[in-house]
Every structure is written in structure tokens, then in C-alpha cells.
Amino acid sequence: MHISFVIFIAIVIVIVAVASFCLGRHICIASKNGSQKSKNSMPFGACLTKNTAKFKYGTIKDARDGETYRTIQIGNQVWMAENLRYNAENSYAPDNDESNVKNYGRLYTWTSALDIPTEYTEQSPAKDIEMYNKIKDKNYQGLAPKGFHIPSKKEWETLLSNLEAKSDGKELRSACFWQNPGEDTFGFFALPAGYRFDNGNFCHFGRRARFWSKDEYGKANAFRLSLTNNSVDIEGVYRSDAISIRCVKNV
């Protein structure tokens, strides 16, 4: 009886795992089928040129790899106006294509973004109180270039406070590559890099953008900012997912 029960549980686990994989694959295939048809055909170069003529961008150089990023002041915050491209462990090219990295940056798991051991994918860094307190510092660097840091949930909320009431995120979406192009009111230039599930499936390239917060959300999740073609929100997502990083300047 005991052995039969164990076998039954093992079978259930296998079925659930296979079903989850198939569902994720189905979602990703569906997203790819519709991801590249946009309401505009503005090339990336033209889109960027339009922004650089309109906004007063600063720059920051990442000493680790020599990459240079545009920065923009929005309210009292200074944000990177590009997704991080640093080639760290547990980072991936959007849509599994290295040619996308130049424009879209890379996708990172939460532990990679915070530059902490992968064991904290499903447990709180509070296990190591010194690490936990370090992460709580308002300028905790994580994987960000020197002088910048991984934003907190509160810092994302501060950014969103600049948007119109009931905004769909148009003020942050770029005017290129989205199915529903944004107005990019502040020069944030958010691009739909999509994301990667921990089963290896890449999803919603050309349709969604997700950016990490350093703050935990439950045992295995963390807060992230999400942009779609018609919405913007802050919610929790699995830490094992790989999504984009936008860094904010230290204060």
C-alpha cells in the first residue's frame, strides 16, 4: 500500500511537470506567432535618433565590459535608458538570439540580478542576515554598474507616479517594436524583450517588457515592473524567470 502510494505520487508529479512544460510551450508559440506584427515599422535607429534629438540624455560607462548606456532624469530619479547588457551567469539573450542583445539587453534571473547565490531562488536571503541587511540598503548595487543599483519596488512606484492616471504605460513604451507603440514621454525607451521561463522557453518577445525589483514577494517570487501593449503594473513573478534589468542612480 505504501509503495503504491509513492508510485502514485511520482506519476502525478511527472504529469504535472509535463503539463506545465507543454502549457508554457503553447503560450510561447502563441506569443511568437503574433509578436512581430507592429502598428508601425519605424526602424530602431530612427526611433533612437528621434529620442536623442528630443531628450537630454546623459551617459554611464560600465567599467566591467566597456559598455556605455544612455541615462535620463525622470522627476528626481536618474534611470538607465537602456536594458543592462552585462553578460553574467544565468543571463540570456532575448528570444534566445544573441543578435538581440545590442538593442534589447540581456535577461536575468533574480539571483543573477542581485548577484547572490542561486540557492536564494526559493528561499529568503534572510537565511544570511548579513546579506539580507546588505540587500535592504537603498543603494544595493547587485549586478548594476558602479554608481547605479537594482531598483526597489518603491522606486518603481515613484517612477509610475509620473504617469497619467489609469495609464496603460504608453509614457514608458518606446515608439518602435511594440505592437501598440508608446509615446515615450520621458525618454525611458522601454523595449519588449520578453522573458524566459526556467524550463528554457522564451516568451512574448515583441509583446512584453519585465524589469526586476530587488524586493522579495513570497517564498519564491520577487516584485517586477511589467509593461504590455496596453498595461503597466507591479506584481510578483518567479525568481527563476529571466527578465530585463533597468538600473537607477544612487542617491
Secondary structure as UniProt FT lines:
FT   HELIX           2..35
FT   HELIX           44..54
FT   STRAND          58..61
FT   TURN            63..65
FT   STRAND          68..74
FT   TURN            75..76
FT   STRAND          77..80
FT   TURN            89..90
FT   STRAND          91..92
FT   HELIX           94..96
FT   HELIX           98..100
FT   HELIX           101..104
FT   STRAND          107..108
FT   HELIX           110..114
FT   HELIX           118..121
FT   HELIX           125..127
FT   HELIX           129..136
FT   TURN            138..139
FT   TURN            142..143
FT   TURN            146..147
FT   STRAND          148..149
FT   HELIX           153..160
FT   TURN            161..162
FT   TURN            165..166
FT   TURN            170..172
FT   TURN            185..186
FT   STRAND          195..196
FT   TURN            198..199
FT   STRAND          202..203
FT   TURN            205..207
FT   STRAND          209..217
FT   TURN            218..220
FT   STRAND          221..227
FT   STRAND          232..238
FT   TURN            239..240
FT   STRAND          242..244
FT   STRAND          248..249
//
